[in-house]
Amino acid sequence: MINQPATFLVLLPEELIALTGYTFPSKQAAWLKKNGFRFRLNCAEHPKVDRVHYLAKMDGSARDAAEPDLDALRKRISTLRGHKNEI
């Protein structure tokens, strides 16, 4: 059997320190949020980052949630209101 390192689903604590530059979980969470990383806090309030998301962010393929186009939504609502008798 080949001895290969286990691949973990979330970043290890050492990896979070290397990524964020912080050892305190609250500072790590703030850095992750500021830099657009998705994460969850565990019961000890330590951030957990999905490894797949991390890899996608690092290679540029992860997409941040797009802001809605409010002007387009307003225009669509206005158009629908103007045609409410036709619906």
C-alpha positions, 0 to 999 in steps of 0.5 A, a space after each residue: 500500500 502506498 503511504 499518501 497523506 490524507 486529504 482533509 475536507 477543510 483547511 488545517 489550522 496551520 493552513 489557516 495561519 499561513 493563509 491569513 497570517 493570524 493565529 487568533 480565530 476571530 482575526 482569521 475570520 475577519 481576514 477571510 470575510 474581508 478577502 471573500 472566502 466562505 467559511 463556517 465557525 465551529 462550536 469553538 468559534 474557529 473558522 472552517 474553510 472548505 478545501 475545494 473553495 480555497 483551491 478555487 479562490 486561489 486559482 481564480 475560478 471561484 466566483 463571488 456572489 454577484 450583486 443584484 442589478 437593482 436598476 434592471 430590477 426596478 425597470 422590470 418592476 416598473 414595466 410589469 406595473 405598467 402592464 398590470 391590466 394586461 396580466 
